[in-house]
Amino acid sequence: MAKKLNDNIQTKKLSSAVYQLFDIFKQEKSFLIFFLILFFLAGILTPYPHIAMWFGFMVAGYSAIANDSIQTIGTFIASNSKRKWYFLWLFIGLIFVATVSYSWIFYDGDVSHGRLQYKGFDEAPTSFSFLQLSAPLILLILTRLRMPVSTTFLLLNVFTTEATAIGSVIGKSLSGYVIAFVVAIVVWTLVAKYFNKYFRKKKAEGYWIYIQWFTSGALWSVWIMQDAANIAIFLPRQLSLYEFLFFTLFIFFGLGLLFYFKGDKIQQIVDEKSGVTDVRAATVVDFIYAIILFVFKTLSNVPMSTTWVFLGLLGGRELAIALGKNRKKKRRKSTRKAFRMVNKDLMNAGIGLLVSLILALMINEPLRDELKNFFQNLIAGFN
């Protein structure tokens, strides 16, 4: 009797899971069809390098900015949700045009502000594998699942031929996460009480919106200097005038689509954080983030994961807010919630890193050989 009852429960659970899967398919039907078309095209275009190059760029361009939008323009979208989308688009879009134009002019046709001149990423691909074209498609799926993975790891790593380059990117990104986490805890521990006392029940003054727009614009520009490499990795390192125009206009109009959909599903990651719809809190987040990115940009031209810096910033902020609660019971509950949020974001970021490393090893034979020699030398050293 007990066995029969248990079988019935298991059958109901299985039926429920099947229905949930069917509902997800029904809700995401259009997206899945679009994804399958792109996946099919990736397979067809792989043998044709010139066409594959632009196909990879276009998919990477939208998926990278859609995923990374939570870092830079996520708080901007959240705190300006009542404003017309096309005003926000023109502001952010024109800053993009100005930033990449500066790089194209002063870096001899390079739109990455020197990130793709770092050894290991400085050679433009002359042929493509199916897995390389699939990398931005995987990013597209992860973005749809609202997972803030590192586009730097997922897109750059599949093109590098040197393990040392990957190690440098990971090392710089980890240090960025730790520094952002610590800075966020210190800053919000100092200002949280001030925010609660003066801003919580008081509406923001009109001038705050100008401060926020300036700060968001500066952050967006610095982010482009870091992450344009993730999009341009498919393209020649020096773009001609026509190539540059296509690159710029495609991203410009892609941004319009992103603003029209108000950041799409991944925007919910920002919306769930404490108080980011308040223009004053959003301004502080953007200001600190911009400073950290600018400092790391000036240190070296090693590419880094801005996603990890952003997650460190938001994680430290959430923990500081939780620890600042007055009541012990409420503080304990908020702290547990903050740690769950930090763990969730880190897990998502870790998934992106793991996928990128697996793809990089599957694609690049020189990278596999270098890693094999490294471990052989390491084992020989122990022996």
C-alpha positions in Angstrom: 0.0 0.0 0.0 2.8 2.4 1.0 4.7 1.5 -2.2 1.7 2.2 -4.3 1.1 5.5 -2.6 4.8 6.5 -3.1 4.5 5.5 -6.8 1.5 7.8 -7.2 3.3 10.7 -5.6 6.3 10.2 -7.9 4.0 10.0 -10.9 2.3 13.3 -9.9 5.7 15.0 -9.5 6.8 13.8 -12.9 3.5 14.9 -14.5 3.9 18.3 -12.8 7.5 18.6 -14.1 6.4 17.7 -17.6 3.6 20.4 -17.5 6.0 23.0 -16.2 8.4 22.2 -19.0 5.6 22.4 -21.5 4.5 25.8 -20.1 8.1 27.1 -20.4 8.2 25.9 -24.0 4.9 27.6 -24.7 6.0 30.9 -23.2 9.4 30.8 -24.9 8.2 29.4 -28.2 9.2 32.4 -30.3 12.6 32.7 -28.6 13.4 29.0 -29.0 12.5 29.0 -32.7 14.7 32.1 -33.2 17.5 30.4 -31.3 17.2 27.2 -33.4 17.4 29.3 -36.6 20.6 31.0 -35.4 22.0 27.6 -34.3 21.3 26.2 -37.8 22.9 29.2 -39.4 26.0 28.9 -37.3 26.5 25.4 -38.7 26.0 26.5 -42.3 28.2 29.6 -42.1 31.2 28.0 -40.3 33.1 27.1 -43.5 32.8 30.7 -44.8 35.1 32.9 -42.6 34.1 36.3 -43.8 30.4 35.7 -43.4 30.9 33.7 -40.2 32.9 36.7 -38.8 30.0 39.1 -39.1 27.4 36.5 -38.0 29.4 35.9 -34.8 29.8 39.6 -34.2 26.1 40.3 -34.6 25.0 37.6 -32.2 27.8 38.5 -29.8 26.9 42.2 -30.0 23.3 41.7 -28.9 23.8 38.9 -26.4 26.8 40.5 -24.7 25.1 43.9 -24.3 21.8 42.3 -23.3 23.6 40.3 -20.6 25.9 43.0 -19.4 23.2 45.7 -19.5 22.5 44.9 -15.8 25.9 46.2 -14.9 25.9 49.6 -16.5 22.5 50.7 -17.7 20.5 48.3 -15.5 20.1 50.8 -12.6 19.7 53.6 -15.2 16.7 51.7 -16.7 15.3 50.8 -13.3 15.4 54.4 -11.9 14.1 55.9 -15.2 11.3 53.4 -15.9 8.7 56.2 -16.3 10.6 58.0 -19.0 10.2 57.4 -22.7 12.5 54.6 -23.8 13.8 56.4 -26.9 15.2 59.3 -24.9 17.2 56.9 -22.8 18.3 55.0 -25.9 19.6 58.2 -27.7 21.5 59.2 -24.6 23.2 55.9 -24.1 23.5 55.2 -27.9 25.3 58.4 -28.7 27.8 57.9 -25.8 28.5 54.5 -27.4 29.2 56.0 -30.8 31.5 58.7 -29.3 33.4 56.2 -27.2 34.1 53.7 -30.0 34.8 56.5 -32.5 37.5 57.8 -30.1 39.1 54.4 -29.9 38.9 53.8 -33.7 40.6 57.1 -34.4 43.3 57.0 -31.7 44.0 53.3 -31.6 44.6 52.9 -35.3 41.3 51.2 -36.2 40.9 49.2 -33.0 37.6 49.7 -31.2 38.5 47.9 -28.0 40.7 50.7 -26.5 43.7 48.4 -26.6 42.2 45.4 -24.9 42.6 43.3 -28.0 46.3 44.3 -28.3 47.1 42.1 -25.3 49.1 39.0 -26.2 46.8 36.1 -26.7 44.0 38.2 -28.1 46.0 40.3 -30.6 45.6 38.0 -33.6 42.3 38.2 -35.5 40.8 34.8 -36.4 41.1 33.8 -40.0 38.8 30.8 -39.7 36.1 29.8 -37.2 34.9 26.6 -35.6 31.2 25.8 -35.0 31.9 26.0 -31.2 33.3 29.5 -31.5 30.1 30.7 -33.3 28.1 28.8 -30.7 29.6 30.8 -27.8 27.4 33.9 -28.2 24.4 31.6 -28.7 25.1 29.9 -25.4 25.4 33.4 -23.9 22.0 34.2 -25.5 20.4 31.3 -23.7 22.0 32.1 -20.3 20.8 35.7 -20.7 17.3 34.5 -21.3 17.6 32.4 -18.1 18.5 35.6 -16.3 22.1 34.4 -15.5 24.6 37.2 -15.2 27.6 35.3 -16.6 30.9 36.9 -17.7 30.8 37.8 -21.4 34.6 38.3 -21.2 35.2 34.7 -20.2 32.6 33.2 -22.5 33.5 35.2 -25.6 37.2 36.0 -25.3 38.5 32.7 -23.9 37.3 30.7 -26.9 39.6 32.7 -29.1 42.8 32.8 -27.1 45.7 30.4 -27.8 47.7 31.0 -24.7 46.8 29.7 -21.2 48.7 32.6 -19.6 46.3 35.1 -21.2 43.3 33.3 -19.7 45.1 33.2 -16.3 45.7 36.9 -16.5 42.1 37.7 -17.2 40.9 35.4 -14.4 43.4 36.9 -11.9 42.4 40.5 -12.8 38.7 39.7 -12.6 39.0 37.9 -9.2 40.9 40.9 -7.8 38.2 43.2 -9.2 35.4 41.2 -7.5 37.2 41.2 -4.1 38.0 45.0 -4.3 34.5 45.9 -5.3 33.0 43.7 -2.6 35.1 45.3 0.1 34.6 48.8 -1.2 30.9 48.3 -1.3 30.7 47.1 2.3 32.8 50.1 3.5 30.9 52.7 1.6 27.4 51.4 2.4 28.3 50.9 6.1 29.1 54.6 6.2 26.2 55.9 4.1 23.4 53.4 4.8 22.1 55.2 7.9 22.3 58.6 6.2 20.3 57.2 3.3 17.7 55.7 5.6 17.4 58.9 7.7 17.2 61.6 5.0 16.3 59.8 1.7 13.9 56.9 2.6 10.8 59.0 3.2 11.9 62.1 1.2 11.4 62.3 -2.5 14.6 62.9 -4.6 15.2 66.5 -5.6 15.0 67.3 -9.3 18.8 67.9 -9.6 19.5 64.2 -8.7 18.3 63.1 -12.1 21.0 65.2 -13.8 23.7 63.8 -11.5 22.5 60.3 -12.2 22.4 60.7 -16.0 26.0 62.1 -15.9 27.2 59.3 -13.7 25.5 56.6 -15.8 26.9 58.1 -19.0 30.4 58.1 -17.6 30.0 54.5 -16.3 28.7 53.3 -19.7 31.6 54.9 -21.5 34.2 53.3 -19.2 32.4 49.9 -19.5 32.6 50.2 -23.3 36.4 50.8 -23.0 36.6 47.5 -21.1 34.1 45.3 -22.8 34.0 46.4 -26.5 36.7 43.7 -26.9 34.1 41.0 -26.2 32.1 42.0 -29.2 35.0 42.9 -31.5 36.9 39.6 -30.9 35.3 38.2 -34.0 36.5 41.1 -36.2 39.8 42.3 -37.7 41.9 44.2 -35.2 41.9 47.3 -37.4 38.5 48.0 -38.9 38.1 49.9 -42.2 35.7 52.8 -42.4 32.9 50.7 -43.7 33.5 47.9 -41.2 33.6 50.5 -38.4 30.3 52.0 -39.6 28.5 48.7 -39.7 30.0 47.8 -36.2 28.8 51.0 -34.7 25.3 51.3 -36.3 24.5 47.6 -35.5 25.2 48.1 -31.8 23.5 51.5 -31.8 20.2 50.1 -33.1 20.6 47.0 -31.0 20.6 49.3 -27.9 17.4 50.7 -29.1 15.8 47.3 -29.1 17.2 46.7 -25.6 15.6 49.9 -24.3 12.4 49.2 -26.1 12.1 45.9 -24.1 13.3 47.8 -20.9 16.3 45.6 -20.4 14.4 42.3 -21.1 14.3 39.5 -18.6 17.8 39.9 -17.1 16.8 43.3 -15.8 14.9 41.6 -13.0 18.3 40.9 -11.4 18.8 44.6 -10.8 15.1 45.2 -9.9 15.3 42.6 -7.0 18.2 44.4 -5.3 17.4 46.8 -2.5 16.4 50.3 -3.5 18.0 50.6 -6.9 14.9 52.2 -8.3 15.7 55.2 -6.1 17.7 57.6 -8.3 20.1 58.5 -5.4 21.0 54.9 -4.6 21.4 54.1 -8.3 23.7 57.1 -8.7 26.0 55.9 -5.8 26.1 52.4 -7.3 27.1 53.7 -10.7 29.6 56.2 -9.4 31.6 53.6 -7.4 31.4 51.1 -10.2 32.7 53.7 -12.7 35.7 54.6 -10.5 36.7 50.9 -10.0 36.5 50.2 -13.7 38.5 53.3 -14.6 41.2 52.4 -12.1 41.5 48.9 -13.5 41.5 50.2 -17.1 44.5 52.4 -16.4 46.5 49.7 -14.6 46.9 47.5 -17.7 45.3 46.5 -21.0 44.5 43.0 -19.8 40.8 42.3 -20.5 38.8 41.7 -17.3 35.3 40.5 -16.4 33.3 43.6 -15.6 30.4 41.3 -14.5 32.5 40.0 -11.6 33.3 43.5 -10.5 29.6 44.4 -10.7 28.5 41.3 -8.7 31.1 42.1 -6.1 29.8 45.6 -5.8 26.1 44.6 -5.5 26.9 41.7 -3.2 28.9 43.9 -0.8 26.2 46.5 -0.9 23.4 44.0 0.0 25.5 42.6 2.9 26.2 46.0 4.3 22.6 47.0 4.1 21.6 43.7 5.9 24.2 44.1 8.6 23.0 47.7 9.2 19.5 46.6 10.3 18.7 47.8 13.8 16.7 44.8 15.1 18.7 41.6 15.7 16.1 39.2 14.3 15.6 41.3 11.2 19.4 41.7 10.7 19.9 38.0 10.9 17.2 37.3 8.4 18.4 40.0 6.0 22.0 38.7 6.3 21.0 35.2 5.4 19.1 36.6 2.4 22.1 38.6 1.3 24.4 35.6 1.5 22.0 33.5 -0.6 21.9 36.3 -3.2 25.7 36.5 -3.2 26.0 32.7 -3.5 23.5 32.6 -6.3 25.3 35.4 -8.3 28.7 33.7 -7.8 27.3 30.3 -8.9 25.9 31.9 -12.1 29.2 33.6 -12.8 31.1 30.4 -12.1 29.0 28.5 -14.6 29.9 31.0 -17.3 33.6 30.7 -16.4 33.4 26.8 -16.5 31.6 26.8 -19.8 34.1 29.2 -21.3 37.1 27.1 -20.2 35.5 23.9 -21.5 34.9 25.6 -24.9 38.4 27.1 -25.0 40.0 23.7 -24.4 37.7 21.9 -27.0 38.4 24.5 -29.6 42.1 25.4 -29.2 44.6 22.6 -29.7 47.6 24.8 -28.8 45.9 25.7 -25.5 45.4 22.0 -24.8 49.0 21.3 -25.5 50.2 24.1 -23.3 48.0 23.0 -20.4 49.2 19.4 -20.9 52.8 20.5 -20.7 52.1 22.6 -17.7 50.7 19.6 -15.7 53.4 17.3 -16.9 56.1 19.7 -15.7 54.2 20.2 -12.4 54.0 16.4 -11.8 57.7 16.1 -12.8 58.6 18.8 -10.3 56.9 16.9 -7.5 58.6 13.6 -8.5 
